[in-house]
Amino acid sequence: MPRSYDTLSEAVNDLQSRGYADELALRGECIVCNGTNTSLHPDDFTIDEFHRFEGESNPSDESIVYAISSEKHGVKGVLVNAFGPGA
């Protein structure tokens, strides 16, 4: 059953408690694991789940949190990305 979260921080905290402990960042055409400096190309990882958030008071406060894993590289982490006009 898909999980539902009220806030971005609630989602990140729960994902981390479920083992998505690595911090991930977008870099060019890949995702980088900040802890190990491992580059993950699209064929190297799976998006296990994602959650979209829109700010109630500020429409430009929009983000998506991704739970990402890579069996090949032993990475399991969270990527937070902004979207919308201000991203």
C-alpha positions in Angstrom: 0.0 0.0 0.0 1.4 3.4 -1.0 2.4 5.7 1.9 1.1 9.2 2.3 2.9 12.1 4.0 1.9 15.6 4.9 5.3 17.2 4.7 8.6 16.7 2.9 10.5 16.3 6.2 8.1 13.6 7.3 8.7 11.7 4.1 12.5 12.0 4.3 12.5 10.9 7.9 10.4 7.9 7.2 12.4 6.9 4.2 15.6 7.2 6.2 14.1 5.0 8.9 13.4 2.4 6.3 17.0 2.3 5.1 17.2 5.0 2.5 20.1 6.6 4.3 22.3 7.8 1.5 22.1 11.5 0.4 21.7 11.7 -3.4 22.1 14.7 -5.7 21.5 15.3 -9.4 24.7 16.0 -11.3 24.4 16.4 -15.1 23.0 13.2 -16.5 23.4 11.1 -13.4 22.7 10.9 -9.7 25.7 11.1 -7.3 25.8 9.5 -3.8 27.3 12.2 -1.7 28.7 9.7 0.9 30.6 7.5 -1.5 30.9 9.9 -4.5 29.4 7.1 -6.6 27.8 8.1 -9.9 24.6 6.3 -10.8 23.5 6.4 -14.4 19.9 5.6 -15.4 20.6 1.9 -15.9 22.2 1.7 -12.5 19.3 2.5 -10.2 15.6 2.0 -9.5 13.1 4.6 -8.3 11.3 2.6 -5.6 8.8 5.3 -4.7 8.3 9.1 -5.0 6.2 11.7 -3.2 5.2 15.1 -4.5 4.7 18.1 -2.3 3.2 21.5 -3.1 3.5 24.4 -0.7 0.1 25.6 0.6 1.1 29.2 1.2 3.7 29.5 -1.6 3.0 27.9 -5.0 6.7 28.0 -5.9 7.5 25.8 -2.9 7.2 22.5 -4.9 9.3 19.4 -4.5 9.5 15.7 -5.1 11.3 13.2 -2.8 12.5 10.0 -4.5 13.5 6.8 -2.7 16.2 5.3 -4.9 18.2 2.1 -4.7 21.1 0.6 -6.7 21.8 -3.0 -6.1 24.8 -2.8 -8.4 26.5 -0.1 -6.3 25.0 -0.9 -2.9 23.3 2.5 -2.6 19.9 3.2 -1.0 19.1 6.8 -0.6 16.9 9.9 -0.9 16.9 12.5 -3.6 14.9 15.7 -3.1 14.3 17.8 -6.2 12.4 21.0 -6.8 10.0 21.4 -9.7 7.7 24.1 -11.1 8.4 27.5 -12.4 11.1 28.5 -9.9 13.0 25.2 -10.1 
